Amino acid sequence: MADDQIINRNRRTNDESNSIEKSNKTKNAKSSNGLTDLVQIVSVSGLGIAFGVLMNKANVYLAPVIRDQMLFQRFTMIKMFLGAVGASMLSSCIVIIVSESTYRTVCNSFIHRNNRIHGISTGFTVLVAQLCRVKSFKKLIPSLEPFTYGVQNSLALLFAFGAIGGSFISTFSANQFPLNEQYGAGALSSFFGGFLLSLGARCAGGCTSGQGISGVTHLLVGSLIATAGMFGGGMLFAAGYGLITKDWLFRAL
């Protein structure tokens, strides 16, 4: 009996020590995950803000910069485009070297044939779908969950908000807020141009950034054709409008 009691006591002691060890491991794992999450949040937000500031400083979004590019008078736009494609190719090569499986997952999420030429903006849908990572939103709008394909990155929304915030900081710090009307287009031109842009993005299966940067990065034939069409269409319109109206500064627009 004494031996049995000793054995049982030793078993209880071992069980208690194992339980304490497991508890400590769980606490350490939670602490490590919490620190990792914090680092990711800070990193993604910081990168988003930096992206917004740099894009704002480049002024590539301004109508005169785009128009001058189409007339070969200013090359800011093509420089930004080639720089973005080069950086995207470099980052893709790094991901392939580090984790090819992650690269395949990302590619499979957006490189696919889409025969539909109508529907809501894919980019908007994917962005809003990231809210489904929050349990309360997931229950509220479950129909959007399928759009969170690819790498399940719930921090993508933070990057988008960071980019908006960074752009605002850059504009406000340079005393350019609100933006002067001379740098923009008229209300009618803006609406009509935005409508054509959205329609073209749906027909081509991607917007200027999606086809021009993401697609060209992977040397997709469709993206190369779409990008050539974007630049070619802009150049033809700019040259034709200037020759017909003699308004090479596009004042009427």
N, C-alpha and C positions, 0 to 999 in steps of 0.2 A: 504493500500500500504506500509505503513511504516513497518508493521509487516512482510509482505512478503519479503521486502528488508533485514530486520534483519535475517529472517530465511535463505534466500539465502546466506547472508554473513557468517552465522554460518556454513552452509553446505560447502561453499568454504574453510573456515578455517579448518574444520574437514578433508576435502579431502586433503588439503595441508599438514596437520600434519600427516595424514596416509601415504601420499606419501613419506614424509621425513623419517618416521619411517621404511617403507619398504625399502627405499634406504639404511638407516643405517644398517638394518638387512642383506641386500645383501652384503654390504661392509664387515661387520663383518664375514659373512659366507665365502666370498672369502678369507679374511685374514686368517681365521681359516683353510680353505682347503689348502692354500698355506703353512702354517706352518706344517700341518699334512703331506703334500707331502714331504716337506724338511726332516722331521723326518724319514719318511719311506725310503727315498733315502739314507740318512746317515746310518740308521740302517741296511738296506739290504746290502749296500756296505761294512760296517764294518764287518758284519757276514760273508760275502763272503771272505773277506781278512783273517779273523781269521780261517775260514775253510781251505783255501789254505795253510796258514802257518802251521797249525797243521797236515794236511795230509802230507805236505812235510817233516816235522820233524819226522813223524812216519816212513818214508821210506818204507811204505808198497807197494809202486808201483815198487820197485826195483826187478829185476829178481832174484837175489840171495835170497832175503827175501821170495819170493813166492816159490822158489824151496826148500828152507830149510823147509818151512812149510809142503810141500807135503811129505818130508822125515822125518817129526817129529823131526827136529833138531833145529828149532827155531819157536816160537809160537807167533810172533808179529802179523801175519796176522789173526789168529783166535781170538786173543785178541781184535784187532780193529773191527773185524766183530761182535763179541758178544757185544762189547761196543756200536757200531752203532745201532744194533738191539734193545738193551735195551733202548737207548736214544730215538729211534723212537717210541717204544711202549709207553714210558712215555709221549712223546709229543702228541701222538694220544689220550691217556687217558685224558690229559688236554684239548685238543680240544673238545672231546666228552662232558666233563663236562661243558665247557664254552659255546660252540655252536655246538650242535649235527647236526644242519642243514648244517653248514659249512663242518663238517666231512663227511656227506653223499654226499655233492657235490663233494668233493675231491675224495672220493672212487669211485663214479659213473664215474669219468673221466678216471680212468685207470684200474679198476677191471671189466673186461668184457672179453667175449670169443672172440678170434680172430683165425679164421680158415685159415687165409692167412699165408703162410710161405715165402713170398717174398716181395720185396719193399724196399724203402729207410729207413734208420735208423729212428725209431720213435722219439728217443731222439733228433736227429738233426733237424727233421721236427718241433717238438714242440718248440725247442729253437728258430729257425728262425722265426716260426710263431708268436712269441711274438713281432716281429718287426711290425706286422700288427696293433699293438696298436697305432703306429704312423700313422697319416692320410695319409701322402705322400706315405709310404710303403704299406698301406692298398690298395690304388688305384693302386699301381704298381704291387703287387702280391696278388690279391684277392683270388687266389686258395688256399693260405695257411691259410686263416682265419678260416676254419672249425677245424684246429688242435689246436686252442686256447681254447679247451674245459676245463671243470672243473672251478676252481676258476680263474677268469680272472686277473691274476697277471702280470701286465706289467713290474714289477720290477725284474722278474726272470732273465732277461738278465743281470741286474746289479750284481746280486749274482754270476752268472757264470763268468763275467769279474773280479769281486772282487776275486774270488777263483784263477783265473789264475794270477792275480796281486800279491796276497798273496803268492802263490807258488814261483813266480819269486823273490819276496823280500826275502823270506826265503833262497832260493838257492843262491842268489847273496850275501846276508849278511854273509853267511857261507863260502864264497869263493869256492863254488862248481859249479860255472858256467863258461864254459860249463861242463856238467856232464861227468866225466871220462868214457871212453869206457868200462872199465872193469866192470862197474856196469850195463851195458846194454846187449842186445842181438845183434847178427849179423843182417845185413840188410835182408838177406833171411829169417832167423827165425822170425824176427819182422813182415815182410810182410805176411808170411804164417800163423803165429799165429794170427795176426790181422784179416786176412780173415776168419779163422775158428771161431774166436770170434764173428765177425759180423754175420756170417751165423748162428751160434748157437743162438745168441740173437734173430734173426728174427724167427727161428724155435720155440724157447721156448716162444716167445712173451715178452721177456724182457732180459736185460743184467744182469751181475753179481750183480750190485747194485740194479737194479729194482726188480729182483726176490729174491736175497739174503737178501736185507734189507727191501724194501717196501713191498714185498709179504710176507716174513716171519713175518714181524710185524703184519700182519693181519691173520697169520696162514693159508694162502691159501695152499691147498694141492698141487696144481701145482708148487707153488714156493718152497715148501719143497722138492719135487721130483727133481726140477731143481737144487736147491742148493746142494742136495746130489750128483747129477750127476756131478756137477762142481768139487766139492772137490774129489769125488771118481775117476773121470776121471784123474784129476791131479795127484793123489796119484798112480794110476795104471801106468800112463805113466812114472812118476819119478822112481818108483821101477823097471819097466820093462827096461827102458833105462839104468839104473845103472847096473842091472844084466847082460844085454847083452853086453854092451860096457865097463863095469868096470870104466866108467867115471862118478863117483859120484859127481864131481864138475861141470859137464856139460860144460867142457871147449870147446868141439867141437861145442856147440850151441852158 
